[in-house]
Amino acid sequence: MQILEVDGHEPSVEELRDAALSSYGHFTAMQVRGGRARGLALHLERLDSANRELFTEGLDGDHLRSLMRHALAGAAGGAAESVDASLRVIVRESGTGNGRPRVFVSVRPPYQMPDTPQRLKSVPYIRAVAHVKRPGDFGQAYYIDRAVAAGFDDALLIDQDGAISEAGIANIAFFDGHSVVWPDAPVLAGITMQLVAPRLGDHGMPSRTAKIALADVASLSGACVTNSRGVAAVDRIDSTPVPVPPAFVKAMRDAYASVPWDEI
């Protein structure tokens, strides 16, 4: 199951060429189960806000949902309500010169975060314009590739002073033994992070933000990464083992599991 549509139709050669030649744009990614996604309103808000910033006009949420449903139905060969999938909405600069970007929707097989703890390799990189989720970030892709080649699952982005911001394709949360701590740094406000953080109190884990340095990792009691695929524990950063406290990991996963699924 795999499909790509642009503005609700199969892309033309010209549209694919324009997409290949320009990386200027933004996107959001989500897991779909039974035609539903968690945090749909946040995804639509992200797309609208980024489009206003990059292209000076908003995006209509109902129109985006119709494009998503159309692509899901096309991938399923039937009703969108029956589909489990990984879905991306990608908004890219148009080559027509009319100032209006094109909306691509890709549908691929579903994916979920592995149950095994993740290993992260620290790298000296902070994404420019970190608050915009965008395709084609060479530095991010470069360091993720180097981390994977070295036997890690993802990169951990740190600045020149050693302050941690986020993982290559995820937000990261730490456990200090009492509360969940998210890095106070330039990061993308991931949808899963936005959904999990305010719910952690209901699962016995207060949540806060604070500056966290790479040198602090050895003194912390745990870490988890969050992205559109879910939540996973972290058991190593560089050569430093990271504890995997069951109560912390369970609270993170239970908070995510408590998020309702929204009909697309």
N, C-alpha and C positions, 0 to 999 in steps of 0.2 A: 504494500500500500504506500504509494508516494505520488503526490500531485503538487504542481505549482501553477498558480493562477495569478494574473495581474489585472486589477480592476474588474475581477469577476469573469475573466475569460482566459483561454490558453494564450500564453505570451507569444508574441510574434518574434521573428528574428531580430527586428529593430529594437524591440523592448528588451530582449535578452542582451543584445549588444550594448545598449545604454547601461544596463545594470552591471555588466562586466567591466565597463570603462569608468564607472563612477562609484566610489564607496561612500559618497556623502549621503547620509540619511540616518535613520534610527529604526529600532524594532523592539518587539517584545516577544517573549517565548513562554509557552504554557503547556501543561499536560492536560489532555482532554480525556474524560472518561464518560461514556454514555452521552456524548454531546454536551458535557458540562465541564467547567473549569473553575478552579478556586481563584478568588480575588478578581473576578472579571472586571468589576468597576475600576479597580486599581490599574489593570492593564489598559483599559480604555482611557483612563486619566493620563497615564504615562504617554500613550501615543498622542493624545491631544496636546499635552503640554510640550512635548518635544517638537511636535510639528509647528506649534506657534513660535517656538524659539528658532527653529531651523528654517522654516518656510513662511513665517509670518501669518499663518492662518490655522484655525483649528481643524479637527477631524470629527465628523459626526459619528457618535457612538453607535447609533442604530444602523448606519450605513456600514460601518466596520463589522458589526455583528452579522449583517446579511452576507458580506463577502466571506466571512469565516464559515458560516453555515453552508454557503454554496460550495466552497472548497471541500469541506468535510463530507457533504453529500456526494460530491464527485469522487472522492477517494473511496467512499463506501459503496458506490454504485447504488445508492438508495438514500434513506433518511439520515440526516446528520445526527439524530438522536441516538443512533446505534453505534456511533464511532468511538473507539479508543484510539488516541493518537497523540503525537507531539506536533504542536502547531506553532508556527511563527507568522507574525504580521510584520512585514518589512516595508518601510516607506523610503523610497529612493528618489533622488533627483531625476527629473525627466529630461531627456535630451531634445524635447520638442521646442524648448525655449518659451513655453507659455507660462512658466512659473509654477505650474501645478505638479506636485510629485506623483509618482505612481505607487499604488498599494499592491504589494505582492503578498500572497498567502501561500505558505508551504505546509503540506501535511505529510508527515512521515510516521513510521510505526511508533507506538508508545514506548516510553522509557521511564525507569524509576531509579532512584539513587541506590547504589549497591549497599548491601547490609554490612559489608566489611569496612572497618575504619580506614580513613584516607591518610595518605602521607603527603606532606607539602614541602616544597623546596622554596626557601626565601630567595627573592630576586630584587635587584635595585630598580624598581619601576613603579611609577604612579601614573595612572591613566589621565591624560588631559581631558578636561570637560567630563569629569568622572560621573556626573549626575545624569548624563545622557547615555542610554544604552544604544550602541551603534555597531554596525557591521564594519569589518575592514580595519580593525585596530591592529596594526602590524606589530607594535611592541608587545602588546598583550599576547598575541598568537605566538610570537617568537619565544617569549619566556615560558609559556605553557609547553611549547614543543621541547625546549631545552630541559624543563623539569621532567617531562615524561620520558625523554631519552635517558635521563639519569636514574630512572627507576621510581619516580614519584608519580602521584596521581594528578597533581595540579601545582601551580605556582602560588606563592604567597607574596603579595606585593608590599614592599616596604620603601620608605623614603630615605633620603640621604642621611638622616639622623637615626635610622633604625626603627621608626614608628611604623606599625602595621596598619594597613588600610583594609584590604580585602584579599580574597583568593582570586585566581585568574578568572574563574567562571562562577564564583559564588561569594556570598558574604560569609564572614566568619564571626562566631560568637565564642567567648571564653567563659569559663566558670572559675570564680575566685574562692569557691568553697561555700559561699552564701548566696550569691546572685549571679545572673548572666550578664556579661559585660560585652557590649559591641564597641568596636574601635571608633573613637571620635576622630575621624580623618576624612579626607575626600573619598567618598565611595558612591557607587550606584546604590540607590535605595531599592534593593531587590524586593520583588513582590512577596516572596516567601518570608523574608525578614520582616516586612511590614505587617504580614499576617500573624507571624509567630510572636514577635516581641510583645505586643499588648495583651496577648493571651497567656503569657508565661506565669503571671501572678495567680491565675486560676489553677495553676498546676504546682504551686508552692515554690516558684522561682521568681523573685523580683528581677526586673530587667532594667539596665541602665547603660549609658555610654561613658567611656573614659579613654584617655590616651593609653595605648598599650604598645610597648616597645618589644622588639624581638628578644632583648635581654630579659624580659619579664616572663617569658614562656616557661622557663624551668620552675618558676615559683607558682604557676597557676595550676588549677586542679582539673582542667579538662578543656576541650574545644570541640565545636561542631561547625560544619559548613552547611549553608542553606542556599538552594537555588530552585529553579522551576521543577527540578526532578525530585525534590524532597529535602530530607535532612540526613546527614551522615556524621558519625563521630570522626574525630581526628586522633590518631595515636602516635604521630611522629611529625615533628617540624625540623627539617635538616637532620642532624644527628641526635636531637633531643627527644627522648620518649615523652609522650603526653598521656597522662592518665585518662582512662575512659570510665568515669563514675556512672554506674547504672541509673541513679536517680536523675542526674542532669540530662543524660541522653534520653531517658524516658520522658521527662518533662518537655524537652524540645520536640520529640516526635508526637507526643500526645497533644501538644498545643497545635501542631500542624494538622494532625488528624481531626481536630475539633472544628476546623474551618469548613464551612458549608460549600457545596459545589453549586455554582451558578449556571443556569441554562444559557447557552450561547444563542 
